[in-house]
Amino acid sequence: MVPPPPNHQAIQQFLSSVLSQRGPSALPYTEDTKWLIRQHLVSLTSTFPSLEPKTATFTHNDGRTVNLLQADGTVPMTFESVTYNIPVIIWLIESYPRHPPCVYVNPTRDMVIKRSHSFVNPSGLVAVPYLQNWIYPSSNLVDLARELSMIFGRDPPLFSQRPRPSPNPSYHPSQSSLTNSSTFGSVGSGYPRQMVRPPQYPPPSPPYCGGEGKAGTEDAAEVFKRNVINKLLENVHGDMLLLRKTRESEMESLFSAQAVLRRREEEINKGLKEMRDEMEGLESQLQVVLMNTDVLEAWVRQNEGKVKGGMEDIDVDKAFECVDVLSKQMLECTAADMAIEDVVYSLDKAVQEGAMPFVQYLRNVRLLSREQFF
């Protein structure tokens, strides 16, 4: 077992050291949870300085042994306006913090576990509602210790035990009248611990107070009242858990709707930008069209007088002016080519209608083809 560090800073260094080990000596926790485990233990020791982190060997029911972290010490409780310290061991099992830790009451030699306790079985295994309703990653060791303190304050799990009177006057005082047999085995939910088996002696006194105890039997009304309070607390805790799950599902649906709305907002903004860009493009095209319209209107005004003077005064060949010699040559060649095609088309019609002999048609087509292609 690795001894606990002496102060808070040493605790942090101790946890960083043992959680960062690699190889055979590494603790069996997953890498993505080691930081959270460190934070849980640091917060626990800050809130409850009486609990100290250690590493120790844990034995499973099947005989497997594994080196685990534990918080060993005492949890304070208040019973009848007096504060007592209950010794406990909180084992951080391999699947922690996704699964709850294993908590045991660890009585000393002068303590005995209360029979028929609501949340502690005879072996010392603790089963409070907080462990049964453990939720990863919100559940933590600080809240667990607080609930242990609250529940133990209502119903203490330990009592002090009296030494049995010696029936023999020559009985040596150095020998203890209580022969507690300690065994280390598998108990409860399958997590071993050291348990102290109480001897069959006179009834134990009421809750352990670290000194003298007071005898007496519990009142049935007090027992009924305590059971009712415990049941009420369990119901309230269950209702809170159900309400929390309902609110979490509602929040998830709201987050999903928010994501859909944001995606639609992005699509609308993208479409609006595209429409604006298209509108700007159309406006620029409109400006070009308006400029071309002004040019055409100016040309029409310039040539309007020529049209009114008479069509016979207009020279078709001079209606369009070429800007250079190459353009003029291209225009003349194109006009000649199209004229030959028109003539060939007219000859085809004449042959079909019988207005021209076929031999003359072939002679004219040959002449036009030579002129067009040679």
Salt bridges, closest charged atoms under 4 A:
GLU31 OE1 - ARG22 NH2 3.37
GLU31 OE2 - LYS34 NZ 3.08
ASP32 OD2 - ARG98 NH2 2.73
ASP62 OD2 - ARG64 NE 2.79
ASP72 OD2 - LYS54 NZ 3.15
GLU80 OE1 - LYS214 NZ 3.15
GLU94 OE2 - HIS60 NE2 3.00
ASP143 OD1 - ARG146 NH1 3.72
ASP155 OD1 - LYS114 NZ 2.57
ASP155 OD2 - HIS117 NE2 3.40
ASP155 OD2 - ARG226 NE 3.55
GLU218 OE2 - LYS114 NZ 3.26
GLU218 OE2 - ARG226 NH2 3.45
GLU248 OE2 - ARG244 NE 3.16
GLU250 OE2 - ARG247 NH1 3.44
ASP277 OD2 - LYS273 NZ 3.38
GLU304 OE2 - LYS308 NZ 3.60
